[in-house]
Each structure stands twice: as structure tokens, then as C-alpha cells.
Amino acid sequence: MKTTRKRYSAQFKAKVAMEAIRGDLTLAELAAKHGIHHTMIGTWKRQAMDGMAGLFEGGDQGSKAASEAEIEKLHAKIGELVVERDFLAKASGR
């Protein structure tokens, strides 16, 4: 019989990690509450805390790359419009 790993959503992991960070319950109590192993909760807590530091270091790289791509696209469009304007100016006899 083939068993598959249980996969947890990012929202669930974040919720459990925040509960662990808050510290109202121990990792063992959280593990019993959610039916998962306490080492997973510890890992998620560590990942969340490491990730939070990145939020204050100037933003995430994914949105930075997306904004750079958007800027590139806008510069290309500006170039097209300048060429079109110059062509139309010549054609109208200016």
C-alpha cells in the first residue's frame, strides 16, 4: 500500500507558526491540537521568524524582479511612442 505525505497549505503553516511564536501553548500542546508532529511546528516557527527578517531588509526579491520587468516594459512602450510621435511630426510637415 502506497502512502502519500500530507501537505499543508501556506495559510495553515502560517497560522500554526504564529501560535508557536505567541507562546500561549507549548509545541507539544500545539502538536496535539493540530494533529502534527512538534518538530514540524518548530521548523515552521523558525522559517517564519527567518522570513520576517527578510521583510524588513528591503522587500522580497520576487516583487523586486516583477517591478523591474514592468519598468523594462514601460521603457519599451515609451520608446515606441517617441518614434511614432517623431514620425507623425515629420509627416505633418513640422
TATA-V393847 format. One record per backbone hydrogen bond with DSSP energy under -1.0 kcal/mol. CO is the residue of the C=O (numbers start at 1). NH is the residue of the N-H. E is the energy in kcal/mol with one decimal. If there is no record, write none. Layout:
co->CO nh->NH e->E
co->CO nh->NH e->E
This chain:
co->9 nh->13 e->-2.4
co->10 nh->14 e->-2.5
co->11 nh->15 e->-2.4
co->12 nh->16 e->-2.5
co->13 nh->17 e->-2.8
co->14 nh->18 e->-2.5
co->15 nh->19 e->-1.9
co->16 nh->20 e->-2.2
co->17 nh->21 e->-2.5
co->18 nh->22 e->-2.6
co->19 nh->23 e->-1.6
co->26 nh->30 e->-2.6
co->27 nh->31 e->-2.6
co->28 nh->32 e->-2.2
co->29 nh->33 e->-2.4
co->30 nh->34 e->-2.4
co->31 nh->35 e->-1.5
co->31 nh->36 e->-1.6
co->37 nh->41 e->-1.3
co->38 nh->42 e->-2.1
co->39 nh->43 e->-2.2
co->40 nh->44 e->-2.8
co->41 nh->45 e->-2.6
co->42 nh->46 e->-2.2
co->43 nh->47 e->-2.6
co->44 nh->48 e->-2.5
co->45 nh->49 e->-2.3
co->46 nh->50 e->-2.5
co->47 nh->51 e->-2.5
co->48 nh->52 e->-2.0
co->49 nh->53 e->-1.3
co->50 nh->54 e->-1.1
co->54 nh->57 e->-1.0
co->60 nh->64 e->-1.3
co->61 nh->65 e->-2.5
co->62 nh->66 e->-1.9
co->63 nh->67 e->-2.3
co->64 nh->68 e->-2.1
co->65 nh->69 e->-2.1
co->66 nh->70 e->-2.1
co->67 nh->71 e->-2.3
co->68 nh->72 e->-2.3
co->69 nh->73 e->-2.2
co->70 nh->74 e->-2.3
co->71 nh->75 e->-2.5
co->72 nh->76 e->-2.1
co->73 nh->77 e->-2.0
co->74 nh->78 e->-2.5
co->75 nh->79 e->-2.2
co->76 nh->80 e->-2.1
co->77 nh->81 e->-2.4
co->78 nh->82 e->-2.3
co->79 nh->83 e->-2.2
co->80 nh->84 e->-2.4
co->81 nh->85 e->-2.6
co->82 nh->86 e->-2.5
co->83 nh->87 e->-2.3
co->84 nh->88 e->-2.6
co->85 nh->89 e->-2.2
co->86 nh->90 e->-2.1
co->87 nh->91 e->-2.4
co->88 nh->92 e->-1.7
co->89 nh->94 e->-2.0
